[in-house]
Amino acid sequence: MLYLKLALGNLKKAYQAYLPFILSSTTLFILLNTINMIWLAPDIQDRRTTPTILKFAFWTIAIFALIIVHYSHNFLMKQRSKEFGLYSVIGMNRKRIAIVAILELFIVFTVIMLIGSLLATVLAKFLYLILVNMIEIDNFEIGLTAAGYRGTWFFFTGIFISLLVITWLKIHKLSSLELLRSNKTPEKEPKSNALIGFLGVLMIIASYAFSLNDKIPFTQEYILYSFLAVLSVIFGTYLFFISFLTWLLRKRKNNKNYFYKKKHFIPTANMLYRMKQNAFGLANITVLASMVMATVIATASIFLSINDSLERAYPNGKNISLDIWSLRDRTKAEEVATDLVTEIGAELADFDGLLYYQTYQNLENTENFSLIDVFSNSDSYVNGTSIYFISLVDYEKSGNPALSLADGQIGYYHTTYHTNLKTTQMTLFDGSVYYVIPLAEQPDLPLRNLRFPGNTAIIILPDDQALMEQMIAHQTEDFVSEVYANNPDYYGFFFYSLLGRVTDEQYQKIADKSDNRDYQAQSPFFWASYKQEEYQNKLDFTGPFLFIGVIIGFSFLMGACLIMYYKQISEGHEDRKAYKVLQEIGMSKKMVRKTISNQILLIFFAPLGLAVIHIGFAMPLLIRLLNDTGVFADSIVWPTASLFILVFILLYYLVYRVTSRTYYKIIER
């Protein structure tokens, strides 16, 4: 009972030290529990991609919570160590001190779990309303089940058990004198190795160069390289702050003409001392700020691009795309298309058609290129370019600029290489060598898939006969005989794409016909894609994506704010005596305040400035990744980024004002 009274009394007296820890832990618990409850809601579980996105968000924030809660607890222990040392001096042994500290944590843990669960229930209902409106579903109920709380409770229980163990071991490890002095122990000075610092700068510059290079084909390797570029920026940022800035400040200090001036002496000396303690924290703030901006910009751009993407995919008021395949030639394609459109009561005149052959290859930008040499089945599909073979007649009837092809010539367009195309000769599947006529712009064709971003190539052949020759040379006899048993009506694997207009009732007939198709029959396959259904599918994906992006971004922002707040408090206590001495030797309070202001401004806004630079150079890479994964981001990302960066700077400034005021108060006391 005595220990419990001591623990309650300590919490009451040391509430200022505990408050940041309680607020950060409670906020993260609420966010995590809220996501878990929404994730396990029955209506959400019925969605196609939403549960996966929410699951990813849960574990992302869970890992982040693990780091931040331990970071906050470490700061709390430093603040409380002197108090624990006094207990030791007055006769309490370390075991009893540890029991009191553990009881304090247990009380805090209980409060966090109870209050957090209550607030998470309210917040989950509110955010669930937002989410279901974003993805436009009708059910507004969220079930309160034990599973919705269980995962978060178990996870935070594990975190607090680890904190209890750390507290016990730390108190048992240190002597009374060490406990009294541990909160005064300065952080280790980072080594000012110029070579390591410049290595950090080079890593950042290399990542910037990769982001600006739009000539690299979009493959799985490109995504891997993008991930490595992000890691390079992160590690480069740490090296920059930890080594380069310390080295730069020391160079200034050693420059007598610069250092021994009134306006440079105190800021440089104090910044060097501050850099010793803050380099790692500044790098953390920079990385977290960059993550906040990148996460929110990307998710918001994806959400805002829905209508733009659909208008591009279904231009001129068209709302349906019919893809018919397993066709022999143009005559058979038009016959099947006519029967299908007529059967649902629509007019073929409302449709634009295109006969093409599609495959996937790993295309390279070389002078002489052979499709035969690069053919590989599954790897081509995953890593390759989507190649569309069409005839000159379809190219011309789609309203594209006139193209004259002589014997032995083909038209060629590649989304990545078109501004720097090196290929002059190309060997096609039948072994024929063609001279390449490059196209300056992507052809406008009635093919929905071409209107989505991606790594795409278009090869224009002189006529239908050349088109059929390439199809026959590429696909195997075994495949054709397996599917159609050598039925001459359907020999081949041509595609015929129709883009047009239908009513809802007409589309439903198409959908029913597709659902009830006899897959054993020797007839063409067809697939219908409806604009309204695609709109709902995109909402199902982008709505939760934006929802989670904002939550994760808020978590990262909170982490950056906590790091800044903790640093301001710890440095305020450590700098207090130094500024008192400066005033005693003649420095006015006005000069002290001005010096503090200049230092804090630089310390605060150096991470912000570098984070904005990171995002600026990351924008081409972000746009490329979004474009090549199905989002037309060019017209969306820059306005979204500009607006959010301004909002983020404002929020960052408000945090600066709050935390700097805390620092001033500590110094003035």
C-alpha positions as CSV (number, residue, x, y, z in Angstrom):
1,M,0.0,0.0,0.0
2,L,2.9,2.3,0.8
3,Y,4.4,1.7,-2.7
4,L,1.0,2.5,-4.3
5,K,0.7,5.8,-2.4
6,L,4.2,6.7,-3.3
7,A,3.5,5.9,-7.0
8,L,0.3,8.0,-7.0
9,G,2.0,10.9,-5.3
10,N,4.9,10.7,-7.8
11,L,2.5,10.8,-10.7
12,K,0.8,13.9,-9.2
13,K,4.1,15.7,-8.6
14,A,5.8,14.7,-11.8
15,Y,2.8,15.2,-14.1
16,Q,4.8,17.6,-16.3
17,A,7.5,14.9,-17.0
18,Y,4.8,12.2,-17.5
19,L,2.5,14.3,-19.7
20,P,4.3,14.0,-23.0
21,F,4.7,10.2,-22.5
22,I,1.0,9.8,-21.6
23,L,-0.2,12.0,-24.5
24,S,2.0,10.3,-27.1
25,S,1.2,6.8,-25.9
26,T,-2.5,7.5,-25.7
27,T,-2.6,9.1,-29.1
28,L,-0.8,6.1,-30.7
29,F,-3.1,3.7,-28.8
30,I,-6.2,5.5,-30.1
31,L,-4.9,5.6,-33.7
32,L,-4.0,1.9,-33.6
33,N,-7.2,0.7,-32.0
34,T,-9.3,2.9,-34.3
35,I,-7.6,1.3,-37.4
36,N,-8.0,-2.2,-35.9
37,M,-11.7,-1.6,-35.3
38,I,-12.4,-0.3,-38.8
39,W,-10.2,-3.0,-40.3
40,L,-12.3,-5.7,-38.6
41,A,-15.7,-4.1,-39.4
42,P,-17.9,-6.6,-41.3
43,D,-18.7,-4.2,-44.2
44,I,-15.0,-3.4,-44.6
45,Q,-14.0,-7.0,-44.6
46,D,-16.3,-7.5,-47.6
47,R,-14.4,-5.0,-49.7
48,R,-11.7,-6.2,-52.1
49,T,-8.6,-4.1,-51.2
50,T,-9.6,-2.1,-48.2
51,P,-8.8,-4.7,-45.5
52,T,-5.3,-5.3,-47.0
53,I,-4.6,-1.5,-46.9
54,L,-5.9,-1.2,-43.3
55,K,-3.8,-4.2,-42.2
56,F,-0.7,-2.6,-43.7
57,A,-1.5,0.7,-41.9
58,F,-2.0,-1.1,-38.6
59,W,1.4,-2.7,-38.6
60,T,3.1,0.4,-40.0
61,I,1.7,2.5,-37.1
62,A,2.4,-0.4,-34.7
63,I,6.1,-0.4,-35.5
64,F,6.1,3.4,-35.3
65,A,4.3,3.3,-31.9
66,L,6.9,0.8,-30.6
67,I,9.7,3.2,-31.5
68,I,8.0,6.4,-30.2
69,V,6.8,4.9,-26.9
70,H,10.3,3.6,-26.1
71,Y,11.8,7.0,-27.1
72,S,9.3,8.8,-24.9
73,H,10.0,6.4,-22.0
74,N,13.7,6.9,-22.3
75,F,13.3,10.6,-22.1
76,L,11.0,10.2,-19.1
77,M,13.6,8.0,-17.3
78,K,16.2,10.7,-17.8
79,Q,13.9,13.2,-16.2
80,R,13.0,11.0,-13.3
81,S,16.5,9.6,-12.6
82,K,17.4,12.4,-10.1
83,E,14.3,11.7,-8.1
84,F,15.1,8.0,-8.0
85,G,18.6,8.9,-6.9
86,L,17.3,10.9,-4.0
87,Y,15.1,7.9,-2.9
88,S,18.3,5.8,-2.9
89,V,20.1,8.4,-0.8
90,I,17.4,8.5,1.9
91,G,17.6,4.7,2.3
92,M,15.4,3.0,-0.3
93,N,17.1,0.2,-2.0
94,R,17.0,-0.2,-5.8
95,K,14.5,-3.0,-5.6
96,R,11.9,-0.8,-3.8
97,I,12.7,2.1,-6.2
98,A,12.1,-0.2,-9.1
99,I,8.8,-1.4,-7.6
100,V,7.6,2.2,-7.3
101,A,8.6,3.0,-10.9
102,I,6.9,-0.1,-12.2
103,L,3.7,0.7,-10.2
104,E,3.8,4.2,-11.8
105,L,4.0,2.6,-15.3
106,F,1.2,0.2,-14.5
107,I,-1.1,3.0,-13.4
108,V,-0.3,5.0,-16.5
109,F,-0.7,1.9,-18.7
110,T,-4.2,1.2,-17.1
111,V,-5.3,4.8,-17.7
112,I,-4.0,4.8,-21.3
113,M,-5.8,1.5,-22.1
114,L,-9.2,2.6,-20.5
115,I,-9.3,6.2,-21.8
116,G,-7.7,5.2,-25.1
117,S,-10.3,2.4,-25.7
118,L,-13.2,4.8,-25.0
119,L,-11.9,7.5,-27.2
120,A,-10.9,5.0,-29.9
121,T,-14.6,3.8,-30.0
122,V,-15.8,7.3,-30.6
123,L,-13.1,8.1,-33.1
124,A,-13.6,4.8,-35.0
125,K,-17.3,5.6,-35.5
126,F,-16.5,9.1,-36.7
127,L,-13.7,8.0,-39.0
128,Y,-15.8,5.1,-40.2
129,L,-18.4,7.5,-41.4
130,I,-15.7,9.4,-43.3
131,L,-14.3,6.2,-44.9
132,V,-17.7,4.8,-46.0
133,N,-18.6,8.1,-47.6
134,M,-15.2,8.2,-49.4
135,I,-15.8,4.8,-50.9
136,E,-19.5,5.4,-51.2
137,I,-21.1,2.4,-49.5
138,D,-24.5,2.5,-47.8
139,N,-24.0,0.8,-44.5
140,F,-22.9,3.2,-41.8
141,E,-22.6,0.7,-38.9
142,I,-19.4,-0.5,-37.3
143,G,-19.6,-3.5,-35.1
144,L,-18.0,-3.3,-31.6
145,T,-16.4,-6.7,-31.2
146,A,-13.8,-8.0,-28.8
147,A,-11.5,-8.6,-31.8
148,G,-11.6,-4.9,-32.6
149,Y,-9.9,-4.2,-29.2
150,R,-7.9,-7.4,-28.7
151,G,-5.1,-6.8,-31.1
152,T,-4.3,-3.4,-29.9
153,W,-4.5,-4.4,-26.2
154,F,-2.1,-7.3,-26.7
155,F,0.3,-5.2,-28.7
156,F,0.4,-2.3,-26.1
157,T,0.6,-4.9,-23.3
158,G,3.7,-6.2,-24.9
159,I,5.2,-2.7,-25.2
160,F,4.6,-1.9,-21.6
161,I,6.0,-5.2,-20.4
162,S,9.2,-4.4,-22.3
163,L,9.1,-0.9,-20.6
164,L,8.8,-2.6,-17.2
165,V,11.7,-4.8,-17.9
166,I,13.8,-1.9,-19.1
167,T,12.9,0.2,-16.0
168,W,13.8,-2.7,-13.7
169,L,17.1,-3.3,-15.3
170,K,18.1,0.3,-15.6
171,I,17.4,1.1,-11.9
172,H,19.2,-2.1,-10.8
173,K,22.2,-1.4,-13.0
174,L,22.9,2.2,-11.9
175,S,24.3,3.3,-8.5
176,S,22.7,6.1,-6.5
177,L,25.3,8.6,-7.8
178,E,24.7,7.6,-11.4
179,L,21.0,8.0,-10.9
180,L,21.5,11.5,-9.5
181,R,23.7,12.4,-12.5
182,S,22.2,10.5,-15.4
183,N,19.9,13.3,-16.5
184,K,22.9,15.6,-16.7
185,T,25.0,13.2,-18.8
186,P,25.5,14.8,-22.2
187,E,25.0,12.9,-25.3
188,K,28.1,11.7,-27.1
189,E,29.6,14.1,-29.6
190,P,29.1,13.0,-33.2
191,K,32.4,12.5,-35.0
192,S,33.0,15.4,-37.5
193,N,34.5,13.3,-40.2
194,A,34.5,15.3,-43.4
195,L,34.8,12.3,-45.6
196,I,31.7,10.7,-44.0
197,G,29.8,14.0,-44.3
198,F,30.6,14.4,-48.0
199,L,29.6,10.7,-48.5
200,G,26.2,11.6,-47.1
201,V,26.0,14.6,-49.5
202,L,27.0,12.3,-52.4
203,M,24.3,9.7,-51.4
204,I,21.7,12.4,-51.4
205,I,22.8,13.8,-54.8
206,A,22.9,10.3,-56.3
207,S,19.3,9.8,-55.2
208,Y,18.3,13.1,-56.6
209,A,19.9,12.2,-60.0
210,F,18.1,8.9,-60.1
211,S,14.8,10.7,-59.4
212,L,15.4,13.1,-62.2
213,N,16.3,10.4,-64.7
214,D,13.1,9.4,-66.7
215,K,14.9,7.3,-69.3
216,I,15.0,4.1,-67.1
217,P,12.3,1.6,-68.1
218,F,9.7,0.9,-65.4
219,T,10.3,-2.6,-64.3
220,Q,10.5,-4.5,-61.0
221,E,14.2,-3.5,-60.9
222,Y,13.2,0.1,-61.2
223,I,10.9,-0.2,-58.2
224,L,13.8,-1.8,-56.3
225,Y,16.2,1.0,-57.3
226,S,13.6,3.5,-56.2
227,F,13.5,1.9,-52.7
228,L,17.3,1.9,-52.6
229,A,17.2,5.6,-53.6
230,V,14.9,6.4,-50.7
231,L,17.1,4.5,-48.3
232,S,20.1,6.4,-49.7
233,V,18.4,9.7,-49.0
234,I,17.6,8.6,-45.4
235,F,21.2,7.4,-44.6
236,G,22.6,10.4,-46.4
237,T,20.5,12.8,-44.3
238,Y,21.8,11.2,-41.1
239,L,25.4,11.4,-42.3
240,F,24.9,15.0,-43.3
241,F,23.6,16.1,-40.0
242,I,25.8,13.9,-37.8
243,S,29.1,14.6,-39.5
244,F,29.0,17.3,-42.2
245,L,27.3,20.1,-40.2
246,T,29.5,19.4,-37.2
247,W,32.6,19.6,-39.4
248,L,31.3,22.8,-41.0
249,L,30.8,24.5,-37.6
250,R,34.2,23.5,-36.5
251,K,35.7,25.0,-39.6
252,R,33.9,28.2,-38.8
253,K,35.2,28.1,-35.3
254,N,38.7,27.7,-36.4
255,N,38.4,30.6,-38.8
256,K,39.4,33.5,-36.4
257,N,38.3,36.2,-38.8
258,Y,34.8,34.8,-38.9
259,F,34.4,33.3,-35.4
260,Y,35.6,36.3,-33.3
261,K,32.9,38.6,-34.3
262,K,30.0,39.6,-32.1
263,K,27.3,38.3,-34.4
264,H,29.1,35.0,-35.1
265,F,30.8,34.1,-31.8
266,I,27.9,33.1,-29.6
267,P,25.6,31.5,-32.3
268,T,28.5,29.4,-33.7
269,A,29.7,28.2,-30.3
270,N,26.2,27.4,-29.1
271,M,25.2,25.8,-32.4
272,L,28.3,23.6,-32.3
273,Y,27.3,22.5,-28.8
274,R,23.7,22.1,-29.9
275,M,24.8,20.1,-32.9
276,K,26.6,17.7,-30.7
277,Q,23.4,16.8,-29.0
278,N,20.9,17.4,-31.8
279,A,22.4,16.0,-35.0
280,F,20.6,12.6,-34.7
281,G,17.4,14.3,-33.6
282,L,17.5,16.8,-36.5
283,A,18.0,13.9,-39.0
284,N,15.0,12.1,-37.4
285,I,12.9,15.2,-37.8
286,T,14.0,15.7,-41.5
287,V,13.2,12.1,-42.3
288,L,9.8,12.1,-40.6
289,A,8.9,15.4,-42.1
290,S,9.8,14.0,-45.6
291,M,7.7,10.9,-44.9
292,V,4.7,13.0,-43.8
293,M,4.8,15.1,-47.0
294,A,5.4,12.2,-49.3
295,T,2.7,10.0,-47.8
296,V,0.0,12.6,-47.8
297,I,0.9,14.0,-51.3
298,A,1.0,10.5,-52.8
299,T,-2.3,9.3,-51.3
300,A,-4.1,12.6,-51.9
301,S,-3.0,12.6,-55.5
302,I,-4.2,9.0,-56.0
303,F,-7.6,9.9,-54.6
304,L,-7.9,13.2,-56.6
305,S,-6.9,11.5,-59.9
306,I,-9.9,9.2,-60.1
307,N,-12.1,11.4,-62.3
308,D,-9.2,12.5,-64.5
309,S,-8.1,8.8,-65.1
310,L,-11.7,7.8,-66.0
311,E,-12.2,10.6,-68.4
312,R,-9.0,9.7,-70.2
313,A,-9.9,6.0,-70.2
314,Y,-13.4,6.7,-71.5
315,P,-13.2,9.8,-73.6
316,N,-16.0,11.6,-75.5
317,G,-18.8,10.4,-73.2
318,K,-18.0,6.7,-73.8
319,N,-18.7,4.4,-70.8
320,I,-17.9,0.9,-71.8
321,S,-14.9,-1.0,-73.1
322,L,-15.4,-4.4,-74.8
323,D,-12.4,-6.6,-75.3
324,I,-13.0,-9.6,-77.5
325,W,-10.1,-12.1,-78.0
326,S,-9.3,-15.5,-79.5
327,L,-10.1,-14.2,-83.0
328,R,-8.8,-15.3,-86.4
329,D,-8.9,-12.0,-88.4
330,R,-10.6,-8.6,-88.8
331,T,-13.6,-10.1,-90.6
332,K,-14.3,-12.6,-87.8
333,A,-13.7,-9.8,-85.2
334,E,-16.2,-7.5,-86.8
335,E,-18.7,-10.3,-87.1
336,V,-18.5,-11.2,-83.4
337,A,-18.6,-7.6,-82.4
338,T,-21.7,-6.9,-84.5
339,D,-23.5,-9.9,-83.0
340,L,-22.6,-9.0,-79.5
341,V,-23.6,-5.3,-79.7
342,T,-26.8,-6.1,-81.6
343,E,-27.9,-8.7,-79.1
344,I,-27.9,-6.2,-76.2
345,G,-29.9,-3.6,-78.3
346,A,-27.0,-1.2,-79.0
347,E,-25.7,0.3,-82.2
348,L,-22.3,-0.6,-83.6
349,A,-22.1,3.0,-84.8
350,D,-21.6,4.1,-81.2
351,F,-18.4,2.1,-80.9
352,D,-14.9,2.6,-82.1
353,G,-13.0,-0.7,-82.9
354,L,-9.4,-1.7,-83.0
355,L,-7.8,-5.1,-84.0
356,Y,-4.5,-5.7,-82.3
357,Y,-2.1,-8.3,-81.0
358,Q,-0.6,-7.8,-77.6
359,T,2.4,-9.4,-75.8
360,Y,5.0,-8.5,-73.2
361,Q,8.7,-8.2,-73.9
362,N,11.8,-6.7,-72.2
363,L,12.5,-4.0,-74.8
364,E,15.8,-2.2,-74.8
365,N,16.8,1.1,-76.4
366,T,19.5,-0.2,-78.7
367,E,20.2,0.5,-82.3
368,N,19.4,-3.0,-83.6
369,F,16.8,-4.8,-81.6
370,S,15.4,-8.3,-81.8
371,L,12.1,-9.4,-80.3
372,I,13.1,-13.0,-80.7
373,D,16.1,-12.7,-78.5
374,V,14.3,-11.2,-75.5
375,F,11.3,-13.5,-75.5
376,S,10.6,-15.0,-72.0
377,N,7.2,-16.0,-70.8
378,S,6.3,-15.0,-67.3
379,D,9.3,-12.7,-66.7
380,S,8.2,-10.7,-69.7
381,Y,4.8,-10.2,-68.3
382,V,6.0,-9.0,-65.0
383,N,9.0,-6.9,-66.0
384,G,8.4,-6.1,-69.7
385,T,6.8,-3.5,-71.8
386,S,3.2,-4.0,-72.9
387,I,3.6,-4.1,-76.7
388,Y,0.6,-3.5,-79.0
389,F,0.9,-4.5,-82.7
390,I,-1.7,-2.8,-84.9
391,S,-2.1,-2.3,-88.6
392,L,-1.7,1.0,-90.5
393,V,-5.5,1.0,-91.3
394,D,-6.4,1.2,-87.6
395,Y,-3.8,3.8,-87.0
396,E,-5.2,6.1,-89.8
397,K,-8.9,5.6,-89.1
398,S,-8.3,6.7,-85.5
399,G,-7.5,10.2,-86.6
400,N,-3.7,10.1,-86.1
401,P,-1.3,12.1,-88.3
402,A,-0.6,10.6,-91.7
403,L,2.1,7.9,-91.7
404,S,3.7,6.5,-94.9
405,L,5.3,3.1,-94.5
406,A,7.4,1.8,-97.4
407,D,8.2,-1.9,-97.7
408,G,10.3,-3.1,-94.8
409,Q,9.3,-0.2,-92.5
410,I,7.3,0.0,-89.3
411,G,6.1,2.8,-87.0
412,Y,7.3,2.6,-83.5
413,Y,6.5,4.5,-80.2
414,H,7.8,3.8,-76.7
415,T,6.6,5.7,-73.7
416,T,10.0,5.8,-72.1
417,Y,12.3,6.0,-75.1
418,H,10.3,8.3,-77.4
419,T,12.4,11.4,-76.6
420,N,15.7,9.6,-77.1
421,L,14.9,6.6,-79.3
422,K,18.1,4.8,-80.6
423,T,16.4,1.9,-82.3
424,T,16.7,2.1,-86.1
425,Q,16.2,-1.6,-87.0
426,M,14.0,-4.2,-85.3
427,T,13.7,-7.9,-85.9
428,L,10.2,-9.1,-85.3
429,F,8.9,-12.6,-84.3
430,D,9.0,-14.1,-87.8
431,G,12.6,-13.1,-88.3
432,S,11.8,-10.2,-90.6
433,V,14.0,-7.1,-90.2
434,Y,12.2,-3.7,-90.4
435,Y,13.5,-0.2,-90.4
436,V,11.9,1.9,-87.6
437,I,10.0,5.1,-88.3
438,P,9.8,6.8,-84.9
439,L,6.5,8.5,-83.8
440,A,6.8,11.8,-82.0
441,E,3.6,11.3,-80.0
442,Q,1.7,8.4,-78.6
443,P,-1.0,7.5,-81.1
444,D,-4.6,8.2,-80.2
445,L,-6.3,4.8,-80.4
446,P,-9.7,3.5,-79.2
447,L,-8.1,1.2,-76.6
448,R,-8.9,1.8,-73.0
449,N,-5.7,0.2,-71.6
450,L,-3.5,2.6,-73.6
451,R,-5.1,5.5,-71.8
452,F,-3.7,4.3,-68.5
453,P,-0.1,5.1,-67.6
454,G,2.4,2.3,-68.0
455,N,5.5,1.1,-69.9
456,T,4.0,0.8,-73.3
457,A,5.2,0.3,-76.9
458,I,3.1,0.5,-80.1
459,I,4.3,-1.1,-83.4
460,I,2.5,-0.1,-86.5
461,L,2.6,-2.8,-89.3
462,P,1.8,-2.1,-93.0
463,D,-1.3,-4.3,-93.2
464,D,-3.4,-7.0,-91.5
465,Q,-1.4,-9.7,-93.3
466,A,1.8,-8.6,-91.6
467,L,-0.1,-8.4,-88.3
468,M,-1.3,-12.0,-88.7
469,E,2.2,-13.2,-89.6
470,Q,3.6,-11.8,-86.3
471,M,0.8,-13.3,-84.3
472,I,1.3,-16.8,-85.8
473,A,5.1,-16.6,-85.5
474,H,4.8,-15.6,-81.8
475,Q,2.2,-18.0,-80.4
476,T,2.5,-21.7,-80.5
477,E,0.5,-24.3,-82.3
478,D,0.1,-26.2,-79.0
479,F,-1.7,-23.3,-77.4
480,V,-4.1,-22.9,-80.3
481,S,-5.0,-26.6,-80.5
482,E,-5.6,-26.9,-76.8
483,V,-8.1,-24.1,-76.6
484,Y,-9.8,-24.5,-80.0
485,A,-8.9,-27.9,-81.3
486,N,-7.8,-26.4,-84.6
487,N,-11.1,-24.8,-85.2
488,P,-10.3,-22.6,-88.3
489,D,-12.9,-20.0,-87.3
490,Y,-10.9,-19.1,-84.2
491,Y,-7.3,-19.9,-85.1
492,G,-5.2,-17.2,-83.5
493,F,-5.2,-14.9,-80.6
494,F,-6.1,-11.5,-81.9
495,F,-7.8,-8.9,-79.7
496,Y,-10.6,-6.7,-80.8
497,S,-11.3,-3.7,-78.6
498,L,-14.5,-1.7,-78.7
499,L,-14.9,1.6,-76.9
500,G,-18.5,3.0,-76.9
501,R,-21.7,4.0,-75.1
502,V,-24.4,1.8,-73.6
503,T,-27.2,2.2,-71.1
504,D,-27.1,0.5,-67.7
505,E,-29.5,-2.1,-68.9
506,Q,-27.5,-2.9,-71.9
507,Y,-24.3,-3.2,-69.9
508,Q,-26.1,-5.6,-67.5
509,K,-26.9,-7.8,-70.5
510,I,-23.3,-7.9,-71.4
511,A,-22.3,-8.7,-67.8
512,D,-24.8,-11.5,-67.6
513,K,-23.7,-13.0,-70.9
514,S,-20.1,-12.9,-69.7
515,D,-21.0,-14.5,-66.3
516,N,-23.0,-17.3,-68.0
517,R,-20.5,-18.1,-70.8
518,D,-19.7,-21.7,-71.5
519,Y,-15.9,-21.8,-71.2
520,Q,-15.8,-25.2,-73.0
521,A,-17.4,-23.8,-76.1
522,Q,-15.3,-22.9,-79.0
523,S,-16.3,-19.2,-79.1
524,P,-14.4,-15.9,-78.5
525,F,-13.8,-14.7,-75.1
526,F,-14.9,-11.2,-74.2
527,W,-14.6,-8.9,-71.2
528,A,-16.6,-5.8,-70.5
529,S,-15.3,-2.9,-68.4
530,Y,-17.9,-0.3,-67.3
531,K,-17.0,3.2,-66.3
532,Q,-19.3,3.3,-63.3
533,E,-17.9,0.0,-62.0
534,E,-14.3,1.2,-62.5
535,Y,-15.2,4.4,-60.6
536,Q,-16.4,2.3,-57.6
537,N,-13.4,0.0,-57.8
538,K,-11.1,3.0,-57.8
539,L,-13.0,4.4,-54.8
540,D,-12.6,1.1,-53.0
541,F,-8.8,1.4,-53.4
542,T,-8.0,5.1,-53.3
543,G,-10.5,6.1,-50.5
544,P,-8.9,3.8,-47.9
545,F,-5.5,4.7,-49.3
546,L,-6.0,8.4,-48.6
547,F,-7.7,7.7,-45.3
548,I,-4.7,5.6,-44.1
549,G,-2.2,8.0,-45.7
550,V,-3.5,10.9,-43.6
551,I,-3.5,8.8,-40.4
552,I,0.1,7.6,-41.0
553,G,1.1,11.1,-42.0
554,F,-0.4,12.4,-38.7
555,S,1.6,9.7,-36.8
556,F,4.8,10.7,-38.4
557,L,4.1,14.4,-37.8
558,M,3.4,13.6,-34.1
559,G,6.7,11.8,-33.9
560,A,8.6,14.8,-35.3
561,C,6.8,17.1,-32.9
562,L,7.6,14.9,-29.9
563,I,11.3,14.8,-30.9
564,M,11.4,18.5,-31.1
565,Y,9.5,19.0,-27.9
566,Y,11.8,16.6,-25.9
567,K,14.9,18.2,-27.3
568,Q,13.7,21.7,-26.4
569,I,13.0,20.6,-22.8
570,S,16.3,18.7,-22.3
571,E,18.4,21.4,-23.9
572,G,16.5,24.1,-21.9
573,H,17.6,22.6,-18.6
574,E,21.2,22.1,-19.8
575,D,21.5,25.6,-21.4
576,R,20.0,27.4,-18.4
577,K,23.2,27.7,-16.4
578,A,25.2,28.7,-19.5
579,Y,23.0,31.6,-20.3
580,K,22.9,32.6,-16.6
581,V,26.7,32.9,-16.7
582,L,26.6,34.9,-20.0
583,Q,24.3,37.4,-18.3
584,E,26.5,37.6,-15.3
585,I,29.5,38.6,-17.4
586,G,27.5,41.4,-19.1
587,M,25.3,40.1,-21.9
588,S,21.9,41.7,-21.8
589,K,18.7,39.8,-21.7
590,K,17.8,41.3,-25.1
591,M,21.0,39.9,-26.6
592,V,20.4,36.5,-24.9
593,R,16.9,36.3,-26.3
594,K,18.1,37.3,-29.8
595,T,20.9,34.7,-29.7
596,I,18.4,32.0,-28.5
597,S,16.0,33.0,-31.2
598,N,18.6,32.8,-34.0
599,Q,19.8,29.4,-32.8
600,I,16.3,28.0,-32.5
601,L,15.3,29.3,-35.9
602,L,18.2,27.6,-37.5
603,I,17.9,24.4,-35.5
604,F,14.2,24.2,-36.3
605,F,14.1,25.2,-39.9
606,A,17.2,23.4,-41.1
607,P,15.3,20.0,-41.0
608,L,12.3,21.7,-42.6
609,G,14.3,23.2,-45.4
610,L,16.1,19.9,-46.2
611,A,12.9,18.0,-46.1
612,V,11.3,20.4,-48.6
613,I,14.3,20.0,-50.8
614,H,14.0,16.2,-50.5
615,I,10.4,16.3,-51.6
616,G,11.1,18.7,-54.4
617,F,13.6,16.4,-55.9
618,A,11.5,13.3,-55.1
619,M,8.5,14.7,-57.1
620,P,9.7,13.4,-60.6
621,L,10.2,9.9,-59.0
622,L,6.8,10.1,-57.3
623,I,5.0,11.1,-60.4
624,R,6.8,8.4,-62.4
625,L,5.8,5.7,-59.9
626,L,2.2,7.0,-59.8
627,N,2.0,7.2,-63.6
628,D,3.4,3.8,-64.2
629,T,1.1,2.2,-61.6
630,G,-2.1,3.5,-63.2
631,V,-2.5,7.1,-61.9
632,F,-2.3,10.1,-64.1
633,A,-0.4,12.2,-61.7
634,D,1.2,14.9,-63.9
635,S,-1.7,17.4,-63.5
636,I,-2.5,16.5,-59.9
637,V,0.7,16.0,-58.0
638,W,2.3,19.4,-58.2
639,P,-0.8,21.5,-57.1
640,T,-1.4,18.9,-54.3
641,A,2.2,19.0,-53.2
642,S,2.3,22.8,-53.3
643,L,-0.8,23.1,-51.1
644,F,0.2,20.5,-48.6
645,I,3.8,21.8,-48.3
646,L,2.4,25.2,-47.4
647,V,0.0,23.6,-44.8
648,F,2.8,21.5,-43.4
649,I,5.1,24.6,-43.1
650,L,2.3,26.4,-41.2
651,L,1.8,23.4,-38.8
652,Y,5.6,23.1,-38.4
653,Y,5.7,26.8,-37.5
654,L,3.0,26.4,-34.9
655,V,5.0,23.6,-33.3
656,Y,8.1,25.8,-33.4
657,R,6.2,28.6,-31.5
658,V,4.9,26.2,-28.9
659,T,8.1,24.4,-28.2
660,S,10.3,27.5,-28.4
661,R,8.1,29.2,-25.8
662,T,8.7,26.2,-23.5
663,Y,12.5,26.6,-24.0
664,Y,12.3,30.3,-23.2
665,K,10.3,29.6,-20.0
666,I,12.9,27.1,-18.8
667,I,15.8,29.5,-19.5
668,E,14.0,32.5,-17.9
669,R,13.4,30.5,-14.7
